[in-house]
Amino acid sequence: MRAKLLLPLLATLLLLPASSLEAGPKLKLDKKKIQDLATRWMKARPKTHFERWDRPTRAKLLAEAKALGEPPPGSLDAIVALMWKAVKKHGPRAKKDEFTSPYGRAWWLRSGKGGPKSGLILGLHGGGVGAGSASEAAGKWKLPKTMQMYPQGIRLIHDTWNSVHGERFLLTLVEIAKAQYEIDPDRVYSMGFSMGGSGSFFMAGRHPDLLAGAIPAHGVVPADRVKEPDPRKVGRLEHGLVANMRNVAVYFYTGSKDVNCEPGTFMKAFEEIEALRKDDRGGYEQIEFTCHPGIAHTFPAGEPTKGYKWIADKRRQAFPTKIVWQYNAAPWPPSDAKDEDKANRRPKRWLHCATPEDYMDVTARRSKTDAEHVIDLEITKAYAEDFTVYLNDRMADPDHEVVLRVMDKEVYRGKPKRGYDVILESLDAKLDRTLVFDRKVTVPEED
């Protein structure tokens, strides 16, 4: 009997046009307007991290985006796909794997073709003042199903990757890999030995929102005393680098007899990580460290292969339920005249600060019930009204209220509206198809 009842229904379905069988309602998007706006945005957007936006132009385009109204529910992925066409055509690109920076020629060695199923490795070379070659890194750092970029330090100084020009070079490479080669933004890794190890540690601590993982080998962490084998004599480590690693996978190692990059700062960093683990359940879980006894400034037995195996399955935590963000306005090495006002070192996932303050310390948590999503901010040495929380449907059900609390005081309760301007500015922040949001809540100023 059941089969007889189903036959007429099946026959009816087979006669319907294919379009009527598609799941869900069709989205009503003005594709032409969206793509036109995204094209003008990407044409105006700086092509490297050495350049700045023209603020009036940016403000005008954001106003146009806001004027488009509220995007339909469930449309974020479709809108990003439309905007991404402009990113592919007009976003950061490099001919012959190089571009011109204010500091001179910026170039790199590259292997792999990229693509949506490909990750990215930034392989950072070692060296120091007047020394360092991209070819040294190119012979080592690699993983299956990744594209590799091995940059040549633009200015060969101590800790060149930690410098403003080194950092901006690496941030530009990540964007080129996303826009030109369409790599998977959830599989970006930083790896290096010696000075490259210091730079990889720096990237994991300063830009954990960009990385799935890092392998810092035989490097150092900026501290009161860097050339120190004894972690008890290191003093203070650079503010923020260790604490910011809460949600990123880091596999780092050194040797007890290393006299080029003494092991004290790496050992001190891991002591701090272990202390943080005890007080922060669920945090700093994907971090592993080894100080190899009797090993000097060279790869220990089995490395870097063991590190490759450990990190191969690690993926970025794009929307962690807790973020720790400590900020240092003047990280090592000190800026020179060319660097003045050019540093923009602001790690961010779903949290943004308009004007980060030196030595600020911020913890952001997300939790939810059947009726509301609660975001708790704990902020010291910064202005609460400078902070904005970004949201999308992967993080928060739009039918539920969002509650924002600062230092346990409720400052917002409601259902924030979607906005094309929010989508555009969040896509712009990282050129990242994953870290895109369509709603936001800014902490209101106190009366």
Order of alpha helices (4+ residues) and beta strands (2+ residues): alpha-alpha-alpha-alpha-beta-beta-beta-alpha-beta-alpha-beta-alpha-beta-beta-alpha-beta-alpha-beta-beta-beta-beta-beta-beta-beta-alpha-beta
